[in-house]
Amino acid sequence: MKFNSTRNDNLSASFEQALFSGLAPDGGLFIPCDFPRLPASFVTSKDISLHDIGINIMKNYITDIPADNLETIIGESLSFPIPLKRLEENYYLLEVFHGPTLAFKDVGARFMARALEFFAVSEQRKISIIVATSGDTGSAIASAFHNMPNIEVYILYPANKISRLQEQQITTFGGNIHALEVDGTFDDCQRLVKTALADHSLKSNKIITTANSINIARLLPQMIYHAWGLTQLRQHDIIEPPILSVPSGNLGNLTSALYTNLTGFPVQKFIAAVNINSVFAEYLHTLVFTPQPSKKSFANAMDVGNPSNFERLEKLYASHPEQMRREIVGYSIPDAEILSEIRQTYANTGIIIDPHTAVGVAAAKRNNIDSAPVIITATAHPAKFPEVIKHALDIDIPLPESLQRILNKPKQAEMISVEYADLREILLR
Ligand SMILES: *Cc1c(COP(=O)(O)O)cnc(C)c1O
């Protein structure tokens, strides 16, 4: 399988090349050149496990890792349950938040870490990974890469602009995880990362790459849980292809849901559930894409004004945006509706949903013209957002033990300025 740039079908790369470079050399994003379909008997089976699904999907896309290594990587990346739970009526939650950092980003980050480790160890290469985070990505990456041989990780985060819990999740690992507290904004962090990646004098020493969500290695494994959600629904004897409601920011989760469908798993329709950052929902109405500065919301991991995976979606529907509009509907959910959905769901079911999942549930309810079953991706554990839950329900949600432990560990971070020289010196150590 080759991966092509969204901007040039003739610019192709192996999985390994796409994994290491992140962006294509022309600035495009890598996409699979083809979507191999699994047999109907497989995609409609009830007797398959999460790991059966994982290896059967991934072996067609990742052809430069031997199947038995790939199987190990999948087993280690998806080493936690991803249950489908009935919410109410025909709404189901796919809980993808039982990983170590309690959000779905664990799946892509853990898979990417192990794929990089596979190539680093088999080719005896040393790798440095640099990421900028506004909060949640950093913790998933730190946890996924901790103690990986041959890999050093540098996580840049803006000082005083992330929550204490998020900061502790980045700064308490030590070892090969280097937390860099930048005296600036998230945009400064991102600019520093881009400068380092473009600094060829650094690259001659070692391989430097990034681990943000534009990397195809984070997107591909997300197909596995979407397919597993669809399989679990059939195990509940619900045969009708469901609607998938996907809480969306950079649109990576939605893109992987569409890829799952192209791989053969039947889906009726997709809902792009966004918060007040409504660029993509507006695009689906007008077919005009107008990036905006991001706005702060209660579902802050989805505060994205210029979603990076839009380029992949646009390419998928090539010259047929009308078809995109038939298959995907978009709803923009304001903060007040996030709060009311958390309350409503709690009152009806006793289940506490996090603010991102609430966007997905509210969007599914707005779409109630269809009677089909709906699977909502539950993207984070509610305990990660205690302030919003307190605001909505007046409940102090207990912190899971794993997070409690992290809160009590000492912070280890190095403060750097927004000048690139500071970062460069650390990378050269
Ligand atoms: C990142 C994130 C999202 C958005 O996912 P995208 O792939 O960027 O669309 C939704 N919910 C949570 C909790 C997240 O961390």
The ligand as an SDF file (V2000), in Angstrom:
LIG
                    3D

 15 15  0  0  0  0  0  0  0  0999 V2000
   -9.1270   15.6260   20.0410 C   0  0  0  0  0  0  0  0  0  0  0  0
  -10.4680   15.4070   20.6460 C   0  0  0  0  0  0  0  0  0  0  0  0
  -11.6590   15.4670   19.8710 C   0  0  0  0  0  0  0  0  0  0  0  0
  -11.6630   15.8480   18.4160 C   0  0  0  0  0  0  0  0  0  0  0  0
  -11.1160   14.8670   17.5620 O   0  0  0  0  0  0  0  0  0  0  0  0
  -10.6340   15.2540   16.1050 P   0  0  0  0  0  0  0  0  0  0  0  0
  -10.0550   14.0020   15.5580 O   0  0  0  0  0  0  0  0  0  0  0  0
   -9.6140   16.3580   16.2660 O   0  0  0  0  0  0  0  0  0  0  0  0
  -11.8260   15.7290   15.3410 O   0  0  0  0  0  0  0  0  0  0  0  0
  -12.8630   15.1810   20.5090 C   0  0  0  0  0  0  0  0  0  0  0  0
  -12.9220   14.8880   21.8150 N   0  0  0  0  0  0  0  0  0  0  0  0
  -11.8140   14.8210   22.5880 C   0  0  0  0  0  0  0  0  0  0  0  0
  -11.9500   14.5030   24.0350 C   0  0  0  0  0  0  0  0  0  0  0  0
  -10.5450   15.0820   22.0440 C   0  0  0  0  0  0  0  0  0  0  0  0
   -9.4510   15.0210   22.8340 O   0  0  0  0  0  0  0  0  0  0  0  0
  1  2  1  0
  2  3  1  0
  2 14  2  0
  3  4  1  0
  3 10  2  0
  4  5  1  0
  5  6  1  0
  6  7  2  0
  6  8  1  0
  6  9  1  0
 10 11  1  0
 11 12  2  0
 12 13  1  0
 12 14  1  0
 14 15  1  0
M  END
$$$$
